[in-house]
Amino acid sequence: QVQLAEFGGGLAQAGGSLRVSCAASPASGRIYSSHFMGWFRQAPGKEREFVAGIRWGTGKTYYSDAVKGRFTISRYSADNTLHLKMNSLKPEDTAVYSCALHRGGYDTTARTYDFWGQGTQITVSS
């Protein structure tokens, strides 16, 4: 069992920057190196989509084409936190952002993930 909680949602103007974070609280006290953590987002009336992910052990990162070059995912293993730095924000980035953990490897399909945070609102105005 892993509890996830997002922090840092907010409002920015187009071209601005925001950061969201996720605190993981595994019952075991650790996140295994084989685990994969990702950020997903869902806009009103839209399907939930993969944004970025990271292999916990190696730190290898993955990004959707929509955010590549603008967003940066990172993690601090020491305190089990996950972070997403969002630069050059666009109105289409507006969505609820959720962090998620997959006990397996890299996957962009939301339904395969095992644990989810409650989500945090990111709004980008034009």
C-alpha positions in Angstrom: 0.0 0.0 0.0 1.3 3.4 -1.0 -0.4 6.7 -0.2 0.3 9.6 -2.6 -0.5 13.3 -2.1 0.1 16.2 -4.5 1.1 19.7 -3.5 1.7 22.9 -5.3 -1.3 23.4 -7.6 -2.0 26.9 -8.7 -2.5 29.6 -11.4 -0.1 31.0 -13.9 -0.1 33.1 -17.0 0.8 31.6 -20.4 4.6 31.5 -20.6 5.0 31.2 -16.9 6.2 28.4 -14.6 4.7 26.3 -11.9 5.9 23.3 -9.9 3.9 20.4 -8.5 5.1 17.8 -6.0 4.0 14.5 -4.7 4.7 12.9 -1.4 4.7 9.1 -1.3 4.1 7.2 1.9 4.6 3.5 1.3 3.6 1.2 4.1 7.0 -0.5 3.7 8.7 2.9 4.2 10.4 2.7 0.8 9.7 2.8 -2.9 11.5 0.0 -4.7 14.0 0.7 -7.5 11.9 -1.3 -9.9 8.9 0.9 -9.4 7.9 3.6 -11.9 6.2 6.9 -11.0 4.4 9.2 -13.3 2.3 12.4 -13.7 -1.0 12.3 -15.4 -3.4 15.1 -16.2 -7.1 15.4 -17.0 -8.9 18.4 -18.4 -12.6 18.8 -18.3 -14.3 16.6 -20.8 -11.0 15.0 -21.8 -9.4 11.6 -21.2 -6.7 11.3 -18.6 -3.3 11.5 -20.3 0.2 10.6 -19.5 2.5 13.6 -18.9 5.8 12.4 -17.6 7.3 9.5 -15.8 10.5 8.4 -14.1 12.1 5.0 -13.2 12.6 5.3 -9.5 15.9 3.4 -9.4 17.7 4.7 -12.4 16.1 8.1 -12.8 15.4 7.6 -16.5 12.7 10.0 -17.6 9.9 9.9 -20.2 7.7 12.7 -21.5 4.7 13.1 -23.7 5.2 15.0 -26.9 2.9 17.7 -25.6 5.3 18.7 -22.8 8.7 17.5 -24.0 11.2 20.3 -23.6 9.0 22.3 -21.3 8.4 20.0 -18.3 11.0 18.3 -16.1 10.3 15.4 -13.8 12.5 14.5 -10.9 12.5 12.6 -7.6 14.3 12.7 -4.3 14.8 9.1 -3.1 15.7 10.2 0.4 12.3 11.6 1.2 10.1 9.7 -1.4 9.0 12.9 -3.2 8.2 13.3 -6.9 8.4 16.7 -8.6 7.3 18.2 -11.9 8.7 21.6 -13.0 6.5 23.1 -15.7 8.0 25.9 -17.8 6.6 27.8 -20.8 3.1 27.0 -19.7 0.2 27.0 -22.2 -3.5 27.3 -21.7 -3.9 23.7 -22.9 -1.8 22.6 -19.9 -4.8 23.5 -17.7 -5.9 20.3 -16.0 -6.0 18.3 -12.7 -2.6 16.8 -12.3 -2.2 13.5 -10.4 0.8 11.5 -9.4 0.7 7.7 -9.7 2.9 4.7 -9.0 3.2 1.6 -11.0 4.8 -1.4 -9.4 6.0 -2.5 -12.9 8.0 -0.5 -15.4 7.3 2.3 -17.8 3.7 2.5 -18.9 1.6 5.4 -20.3 -1.8 3.7 -19.6 -3.5 5.2 -16.5 -5.5 2.1 -15.7 -2.4 0.0 -15.2 -1.1 2.1 -12.3 -1.5 0.8 -8.8 -1.8 3.9 -6.6 -3.0 7.5 -7.2 -2.9 10.8 -5.5 -6.1 12.9 -5.2 -5.0 15.4 -7.8 -4.2 19.1 -7.8 -5.5 21.9 -10.1 -3.2 23.7 -12.5 -4.7 26.6 -14.4 -3.0 28.6 -17.1 -4.6 31.7 -18.3 -4.1 33.3 -21.8 
